[in-house]
Amino acid sequence: MHSASNPHAFMGVTEQGLAAIVKTRGNADVHVILRGGTKGPNFKADAVKAAAETIEKKRGWASVMVDCSRMFFWIVNSVPSLIPQTDGNSQKNHNNQPLVVDDLCNQLAAGNRNITGVMIESNINAGRQDVPDAGPSALKYGVSITDACVDWQSTVSMLEKLNGVSFLLFRPLFYDFVQPCIGC
């Protein structure tokens, strides 16, 4: 984050194909993405808080994005549990993404302002598929060939939940800047 927020100069190529020194101004709006890992999920409040505190020591503020699809779960008696697995992404289940969003909504409703975005694996239809032996023409429409995804309706539901809690959280800020026009 420190590096990305500072200016850089490097050798590059122009649109005309000529060698050039490219300069950037840096990105002051950098963020960290919590994606889970071999130690388990890191979207819970304590992990988000720890990440934010670490960032705030260096930057004064923290912007945290959570990847809802890269979380690890055990399924115990058909109930997803937030106990970490240690066998990597092989057990990830796209259907657990709404559980992650629900937890993030609770954190936002409790006043967490460091969560600034989410990543959701989404497609028109749920799941994933391999390219069939018959070739690409035999692929199912709207189903991922990479990571398993939630379907469109699940995506809409998750985004509506996030929108609802975000509106409640930031409504006071909105009304401080936008005053209704009486008699306009």
N, C-alpha and C positions, 0 to 999 in steps of 0.2 A: 504494500500500500504506500509505503514511504517513497519507493522508487517511482511508482506510477503517478504520484501526485507532483512530481518535479519535472522540469523541462529536460528534454533529451535531444541529442543530435546524433545522427547515424547515416551511413551510406545507404542510399536508396536509388530508385529509378523513377524518372519523371513519366508523365503520360506519353511523352514522345519517345520513350525508351532510352533516354540519356542518363548517365550516371550523375548523381547529385547528392549533396548533403541535405538531408531532411531534418527539419527542426520541429519539435513539438513544444507546446506550452505546459504540458502536464495536465492531469485531470484532478482537480480539487474535490470532485464528488465521488471519490473511490469508495468501494465497499468490500466487505469480506463476505464470502459465501460459505455457509455452514452446510456441509454435504454428508455428514456422518462419516464413520470410518470403522476400522477394525475394533475400536474400543466401544463402539455402539453409536446410538443416535446422539446428535448434539443440537436438537431443536427445542429441548425442554428449557424451562425458564432459567435453571441454574447454569446451563451451558451457554445460553444466549447472554446472560448477565456476565459470565466470566469472559466471554469473547469481547463484549462491549467494554468492560473495565480495562482489559488489556489494550484495546485500541485507544480508549480515551486517555490513557497515560501518555501516549505519544501525540495524539491529534486533538484532544480536547472534546471531540464528539465521535460517535461511532454510528456507522450505517451497516446494518447486518441484513443480508439476504439469506433465506433458508431454501435449500433445494429439497422439496417435499418428496421427491422420488428416490433419493439416495439414502433412505433411512432403513435401519435394520430392525426386524421384529421377530419375536418368537410367536408362534401360534400355539396357544395352549387351550385345549378343549374348544377349538374353533373360535377362540376369542383372541384378537391381537393384543399382545402385551408389549410394553415398551422396555423389555429386558434385552440388552444387546446380544447379538450373535457375534461369533468370531470368525465366521467363514466367508467374509467379504460379501460382495453384491450378489452372489449366487442365490441368496434367499430373498432378495427384495421382491416386494409384492406391490404392484401399482395400485391395488385396491386399498392400501393403507394410507395413500396420500390424503384422503379426506380426514383421517384421524390426526395427521400432522397439522393440517389447516385448522381443525377444531382447537388444537392445543395452542396454535399461534394466535387464534382469535381470542382465546382466554387471556393470553399474555397481553395482547393489545388492549383488551377491555380493562385489564388491571393497571394500565398506564404505561406499558413498555413503549417507548418512542424510538428505540434503536432498531426495531424490525422495520425495514423500509421496502422489502420486496420478497417475493417467493418465486420459485421455479417449479412448474408443474409439468410433468410428462403427459401430454394431452394429444388426442387425435379425434377424428370423427367417431371411430368405433374403438372399443376397449381391447386391450391385449397387445400381442405382437405376433409376428409370423416370420417364418423363414421363406426364402424364395423357393417356390415349389419346383420339382423336377421338370414340370411342364414349362417353366420359364416365367418371366415377369407378367405375362398376359394372364396367368392363372392366379395372381395375387388377389386377395380380398380387398375391396375398395375401402380406404380410410382406416386401415390397420397398419400399425408401425412395422417396419422390418428391422428396427434397431432395438430400442428399449420399449418395454411394455408401457402402455399408456392407459389413462382413464379415458372414458368416452366423453363426448361433447357435453351431454347433460350433467355429468358429474363435474366437469370443469365449470360450467355455468353456476352450479350450486355452490362450489367452493369460492368462486369469485364473488358471488352475491353475499356470502357470509363475510368475507374479508371487506367488501365494500360497506356492508352494514356497520361493522365494528369500527372501521376507519372513519366513517361519517360521524359516528358518535364521539370518537376520540378527537377528531380535528374540527368538529363543528364550531367550538368556541373560537378557534383561530380564524376560521372562515368569516365569522360574523364580526370579528375585530377589524377586518379589512374591507368587507363589503357591507355597506349600510343600505337598508331598504330605502327606496325613493318614494316618499309619501306625496301623493298629489302630482306625480310626474306625468 
